[in-house]
């Protein structure tokens, strides 16, 4: 298969759409970080935050970070994938329209309808508001998630159409002829392999999420329609785990495409690389039971699978990506700047963030640690220092801000990096001392751990705000495919 087939230049409307995705995500990231800071300040006794408002903010913070990460990650994937396949610009805009419509419903359900059941909407919480929210508020939240899912589903179906049109099948998009056979064809580029994996897992996850959302929506207004709580929890965590993990699998395409430009070395797509992405396609869908290790009614085999997959699930892609990044940079004479620096920081955050997740995925540890701040410590390292750094690195790249960084950018880089690592470490330490997560008020003996977390959260928000301002003020220099 010849991957050098020319694709028409990206039209102005799609460039505008990509910049809209990235601009919205930059602003929302800063806003979500401010909401996180408010929660930390409330727990540190530096801000009088009513409990009901705390849980509304917690719900908005969780849903907002997951949703906006999916939006920004899909922009990275679309931008680079457009180099190899013919994507539909109208679908790109349609996804954004569905996303913004869903956001309006979600915010209305939370801050007008009072919904505060967390972004995971675990059954039967949506229908048991205990006077804090009613069925309308919960329905707005759930309906907003459903709208966002429809938009993403359209986007991934279009990506599937484009890859099948170019390569003949999704198996070829994953490089199976080169992996399992003796094909002498050139394997697909890394961006195509990653995008194929993402669409396979995310279409499956989004469909599962849509099913459970519809079930809970019907139950909201027809309580006699019985819903199995264990089934809904499995569907919710399957959807949620797949979707949030796929965000970094989309964004990592920036590493595969940008670092070769810097080093003048191609990213090698060999059997090890193809095997890692194929293995992760299965593993990312099989690992979700590690969220249910404390649900003793789960089948034993599922809990064992969750523990085993926790040890192995994230490593194939991470290892080939981190090793590939080190290999391609070693003695390349690379010119370090904001895009390359943030992309390399993201490799560190991704690798380190996996470690406490593996520890928590051990059943004996999970029984003690899972409902503590240890878990936010894991995913804040994974997201703030990993995924979000990767996305801001792409934003610097797309606006042409390569070359030697100025003092302002260097300062923002170190504020953000140290703040992100510091915040995650304070969460992990809190978890080690059994400080619970999802508590609006912290007991006096926990406040000493909450206060440095608030300071670190302020540093992260400040660094991200500088990144966002630099991006938004450089849009006129944005490059096209």
C-alpha positions in Angstrom: 0.0 0.0 0.0 1.5 3.3 -1.1 1.1 5.9 1.7 2.4 8.7 -0.3 -0.9 9.2 -2.1 -1.5 12.9 -2.1 -4.4 14.2 -0.1 -5.9 17.5 -1.0 -4.7 20.4 1.1 -6.8 21.1 4.2 -9.4 23.6 3.4 -9.8 26.8 5.4 -13.0 25.6 7.1 -11.3 22.6 8.6 -8.4 24.7 9.8 -10.9 27.0 11.5 -12.6 24.0 13.0 -9.3 22.6 14.4 -8.4 25.9 15.9 -11.9 26.2 17.4 -11.5 22.8 19.0 -8.1 23.8 20.4 -9.1 27.3 21.5 -12.2 26.0 23.3 -10.1 23.3 25.0 -7.5 25.8 26.1 -10.1 27.9 27.8 -12.0 25.0 29.3 -8.8 23.4 30.7 -8.0 26.6 32.6 -11.6 26.9 33.8 -11.6 23.3 35.0 -8.3 23.8 36.8 -9.8 26.8 38.6 -12.8 24.7 39.7 -10.3 22.0 40.9 -8.4 24.8 42.8 -11.7 25.9 44.5 -12.3 22.4 45.7 -8.8 22.1 47.1 -9.1 25.5 48.8 -12.4 24.4 50.4 -10.7 21.3 51.8 -7.8 23.4 53.0 -10.2 25.6 55.0 -9.1 28.6 52.9 -12.5 29.0 51.3 -16.0 28.5 52.7 -17.5 26.2 50.1 -20.9 24.7 50.9 -21.1 21.0 50.5 -23.8 21.0 47.8 -21.8 23.5 45.7 -18.6 21.4 46.2 -20.2 18.3 44.7 -21.7 20.3 41.8 -18.2 21.7 41.1 -16.7 18.2 41.5 -19.3 16.9 38.9 -18.5 19.7 36.5 -14.8 19.3 37.0 -14.8 15.6 36.3 -17.2 15.7 33.3 -15.4 18.8 31.9 -11.9 17.4 32.0 -12.9 14.1 30.4 -15.0 15.7 27.7 -12.6 18.4 26.8 -9.7 15.9 26.7 -11.7 13.9 24.2 -12.4 17.0 22.1 -8.8 18.2 22.1 -7.4 14.7 21.5 -9.7 14.2 18.5 -8.4 17.5 17.0 -4.8 16.2 17.2 -5.8 12.9 15.6 -7.8 14.6 12.8 -5.1 17.2 12.0 -2.4 14.6 11.4 -4.6 11.8 10.1 -5.7 14.2 7.3 -2.2 13.8 5.9 -3.0 10.2 5.0 -6.7 9.8 4.5 -9.6 11.9 3.2 -11.8 13.0 6.2 -15.1 14.9 6.1 -14.9 18.5 7.2 -18.7 18.6 7.8 -18.5 15.8 10.4 -15.7 17.7 12.2 -18.0 20.7 12.6 -21.0 18.5 13.5 -19.1 16.9 16.3 -18.3 20.4 17.7 -22.0 21.4 17.5 -23.1 18.2 19.3 -20.4 18.8 21.9 -21.3 22.4 22.7 -25.1 21.5 22.8 -24.3 18.8 25.3 -22.2 21.1 27.4 -25.1 23.6 27.7 -27.3 20.8 28.9 -24.8 19.4 31.4 -24.0 22.9 32.9 -27.8 23.5 33.1 -28.4 20.2 34.8 -25.6 20.9 37.4 -25.8 24.6 38.2 -29.5 25.1 37.6 -30.9 21.7 38.2 -28.6 21.0 41.1 -27.3 17.6 39.8 -24.2 16.6 41.8 -23.9 12.9 41.4 -20.4 12.9 39.9 -19.4 12.5 36.2 -19.8 8.7 36.5 -23.6 9.0 37.1 -23.6 5.7 39.0 -27.0 4.2 39.3 -29.2 4.8 41.3 -27.8 8.3 42.1 -29.4 10.2 39.3 -32.9 9.2 40.6 -32.0 9.7 44.3 -31.2 13.4 44.6 -32.5 13.5 48.2 -34.0 16.9 47.5 -30.8 18.4 46.0 -31.8 17.6 42.4 -34.8 16.3 40.6 -35.3 14.1 37.5 -35.1 17.1 35.2 -31.6 18.2 36.5 -30.4 14.6 36.2 -32.0 14.2 32.8 -30.2 17.3 31.5 -26.9 16.0 32.7 -27.4 12.5 31.2 -28.9 13.9 28.0 -25.9 16.2 27.6 -23.6 13.3 27.8 -25.7 11.4 25.2 -25.4 14.3 22.8 -21.7 14.5 23.2 -21.5 10.8 22.6 -23.5 11.1 19.3 -21.0 13.7 18.0 -18.0 11.6 18.8 -19.6 8.5 17.3 -20.2 10.3 14.0 -16.5 11.5 14.1 -15.1 8.0 14.6 -17.4 6.4 12.1 -16.1 8.9 9.5 -12.5 8.1 10.5 -13.4 4.4 10.0 -14.8 5.2 6.6 -11.7 7.1 5.5 -9.3 4.4 6.7 -11.3 1.6 5.1 -11.5 3.6 1.9 -7.7 4.1 1.8 -6.4 0.8 3.2 -9.2 -1.6 2.4 -10.0 -2.7 6.0 -9.5 -1.8 9.6 -7.2 -4.8 10.0 -4.9 -3.2 7.4 -5.2 0.1 9.2 -3.7 -1.8 12.3 -1.0 -3.3 10.1 -2.1 -6.9 10.5 -0.7 -8.1 7.1 2.7 -6.9 8.2 2.3 -8.1 11.8 0.9 -11.6 11.2 2.0 -12.3 7.7 5.0 -11.9 5.4 3.6 -8.9 3.5 6.2 -6.8 1.8 3.8 -3.9 1.7 4.8 -0.7 3.6 3.0 -0.7 6.9 0.6 2.2 7.6 2.0 5.3 9.3 1.9 5.4 13.1 -0.9 8.0 13.0 -3.1 5.6 11.0 -2.4 2.7 13.4 -3.2 4.8 16.4 -6.3 6.2 14.9 -7.6 2.8 13.9 -7.1 1.5 17.5 -8.9 4.6 18.9 -11.9 4.3 16.6 -12.3 0.6 17.4 -12.3 1.0 21.2 -14.1 4.3 21.3 -17.0 3.2 19.1 -17.4 0.2 21.3 -17.2 2.3 24.5 -19.5 5.1 23.3 -22.2 2.6 22.2 -22.0 1.0 25.7 -22.3 4.4 27.3 -25.3 5.3 25.1 -27.0 2.1 26.2 -26.6 2.7 29.9 -27.5 6.4 29.5 -30.8 5.5 27.8 -31.6 2.9 30.5 -31.1 5.4 33.3 -33.0 8.1 31.5 -36.0 5.8 31.1 -35.8 4.8 34.8 -35.7 8.4 35.8 -39.3 9.0 34.5 -40.5 5.4 34.7 -39.3 4.0 38.1 -41.2 0.7 37.4 -38.6 0.1 34.6 -36.1 -1.9 36.6 -32.4 -1.5 35.9 -29.7 -3.9 37.1 -27.3 -1.9 39.2 -24.3 -4.2 38.6 -24.9 -4.2 34.8 -25.1 -0.4 34.7 -21.9 0.0 36.7 -20.1 -2.4 34.4 -21.3 -0.5 31.3 -20.5 2.9 32.9 -16.9 2.0 33.8 -16.3 0.2 30.5 -17.4 3.4 28.7 -15.6 5.8 31.0 -12.3 3.9 31.2 -12.1 3.4 27.4 -13.0 7.0 26.6 -10.5 8.7 28.9 -7.7 6.3 28.0 -8.4 6.9 24.3 -7.8 10.6 24.7 -4.1 10.1 25.2 -3.9 7.5 22.4 -5.3 10.2 20.1 -3.0 12.9 21.4 0.2 10.7 21.2 -0.1 11.0 17.4 1.5 14.4 17.9 4.6 12.7 19.3 4.7 10.3 16.3 4.4 13.2 13.8 6.2 16.1 15.4 9.4 14.5 16.8 10.4 13.1 13.4 10.1 16.7 12.0 12.5 17.9 14.7 15.0 15.1 14.4 14.8 14.5 10.7 14.4 10.8 11.5 11.3 8.7 10.6 9.3 7.0 13.3 9.8 3.3 12.6 6.6 1.3 12.4 7.8 -2.3 12.9 6.3 -5.5 14.1 6.9 -4.6 17.8 5.1 -1.3 17.3 2.2 -2.9 15.5 2.0 -5.7 18.0 1.9 -3.2 20.9 -1.1 -1.3 19.4 -3.0 -4.5 18.6 -2.4 -5.8 22.1 -3.6 -2.5 23.6 -6.7 -2.6 21.5 -7.8 -5.6 23.5 -6.3 -4.7 26.8 -7.9 -1.2 27.1 -11.3 -2.8 26.8 -10.5 -5.7 29.2 -8.9 -3.7 32.0 -12.0 -1.8 33.3 -12.9 -4.4 36.0 -10.1 -3.0 38.1 -12.6 -0.2 38.9 -14.9 -2.8 40.4 -12.5 -4.7 42.6 -14.5 -3.7 45.7 -17.7 -5.0 44.2 -17.7 -8.5 45.7 -20.7 -9.6 43.7 -18.6 -9.4 40.5 -17.5 -12.8 39.1 -14.1 -13.7 40.5 -12.7 -14.2 37.0 -13.6 -10.6 36.1 -11.8 -9.3 39.1 -8.7 -11.4 38.4 -8.8 -10.2 34.8 -9.0 -6.6 36.0 -5.9 -7.1 38.2 -3.8 -8.8 35.5 -4.8 -6.3 32.9 -3.9 -3.5 35.4 -0.3 -4.8 35.3 -0.1 -5.2 31.6 -2.7 -3.0 29.9 -0.9 0.3 29.7 2.6 -0.9 29.0 2.7 -2.0 25.3 1.9 1.4 23.8 3.8 3.3 26.5 6.9 1.3 26.2 7.1 1.5 22.4 6.3 5.2 22.5 8.7 6.2 25.3 11.5 4.0 23.9 10.8 5.3 20.4 10.9 8.9 21.6 14.2 8.3 23.3 15.6 6.5 20.3 14.6 9.1 17.8 15.9 12.0 19.9 19.2 10.4 21.0 22.1 12.2 19.3 19.8 13.9 16.9 20.9 17.4 17.6 17.3 18.3 18.3 16.5 22.0 19.0 14.6 22.0 22.3 11.7 24.4 22.4 8.1 24.5 23.8 6.5 21.9 21.5 9.3 19.4 21.9 9.8 20.1 25.6 6.1 19.7 26.5 5.9 16.5 24.4 8.8 15.0 26.3 7.3 16.1 29.6 4.2 14.3 28.6 6.2 11.1 28.2 7.4 11.5 31.8 3.9 12.2 33.1 2.4 9.2 31.2 5.1 6.8 32.4 5.1 7.9 36.1 1.3 8.2 36.2 0.9 4.5 35.3 2.9 3.3 38.3 0.4 4.2 41.1 -2.4 2.9 38.9 -0.7 -0.5 38.7 -0.2 -0.5 42.5 -3.9 0.4 43.0 -4.9 -2.4 40.6 -3.7 -5.0 43.1 -6.7 -6.3 44.9 -5.1 -6.4 48.4 -4.0 -2.7 47.9 -7.2 -1.7 46.2 -9.3 -2.7 49.2 -7.5 -0.1 51.3 -6.5 2.6 48.8 -9.2 2.9 46.1 -11.5 5.3 47.9 -8.6 7.5 49.0 -6.8 10.4 47.4 -4.3 7.9 46.0 -6.5 7.5 42.9 -6.7 11.2 42.1 -2.9 11.3 42.5 -2.6 8.7 39.8 -4.9 10.3 37.2 -3.8 13.8 37.9 -0.2 12.8 37.1 -1.4 10.9 34.0 -3.6 13.8 32.8 -1.9 17.0 33.9 1.7 16.1 33.4 0.9 13.6 30.6 -2.1 14.3 28.4 -2.6 18.0 28.9 1.1 18.7 28.5 1.0 16.8 25.2 -2.0 18.8 24.0 -0.4 22.2 24.9 2.8 21.0 23.1 0.7 20.5 20.0 -0.9 23.9 20.4 2.5 25.5 20.5 3.4 23.6 17.4 0.3 24.4 15.4 0.7 28.1 16.0 4.3 28.1 14.8 5.8 28.8 18.2 8.8 26.6 17.7 12.4 27.8 18.0 14.1 29.1 21.1 11.5 29.8 23.8 11.4 33.1 25.6 11.8 33.6 29.3 8.0 33.9 29.7 7.4 30.5 28.1 10.3 28.9 30.1 8.8 30.2 33.3 5.3 28.9 32.5 6.8 25.5 31.6 8.5 25.1 35.0 5.6 26.5 37.0 3.2 24.1 35.2 5.6 21.1 35.4 6.5 21.4 39.1 2.9 22.3 40.0 1.6 19.3 38.2 4.1 16.9 39.8 3.7 18.5 43.2 -0.1 18.3 43.1 -0.1 14.7 42.1 2.5 13.8 44.8 0.5 15.5 47.5 -2.5 13.5 46.5 -0.5 10.3 46.6 0.8 11.1 50.0 -2.7 11.9 51.2 -3.9 8.5 49.8 -1.0 6.8 51.6 -2.3 8.3 54.9 -5.9 7.2 54.0 -7.4 10.6 53.3 -10.6 9.8 51.5 -11.5 11.3 48.1 -14.8 13.0 47.2 -15.2 14.6 50.7 -16.2 18.2 50.7 -14.8 18.9 54.2 -11.6 17.5 55.5 -10.9 16.7 59.1 -8.4 18.9 60.9 -5.6 16.2 60.7 -6.0 16.2 56.9 -5.9 19.9 56.3 -2.1 20.0 56.5 -2.0 17.9 53.3 -4.8 19.8 51.6 -3.1 23.2 51.8 0.1 22.3 49.8 -2.2 20.6 47.3 -4.1 23.9 46.9 -0.8 25.8 46.3 0.3 23.3 43.7 -3.1 23.5 42.0 -2.7 27.3 41.8 0.6 26.8 40.1 -0.9 24.4 37.5 -3.7 26.8 36.8 -1.3 29.7 36.4 1.0 27.7 34.0 -2.0 26.5 31.9 -3.4 30.1 31.8 -0.1 31.3 30.3 0.0 28.5 27.8 -3.6 29.3 26.8 -2.9 33.0 26.4 0.2 32.3 24.3 -1.9 30.0 22.0 -4.9 32.3 21.7 -2.7 35.3 20.8 -0.8 33.4 18.1 -3.7 32.0 16.1 -2.9 34.1 13.1 0.4 32.1 12.7 -1.4 28.7 12.7 -0.1 26.3 10.1 -2.2 24.0 7.9 -1.6 20.5 6.7 
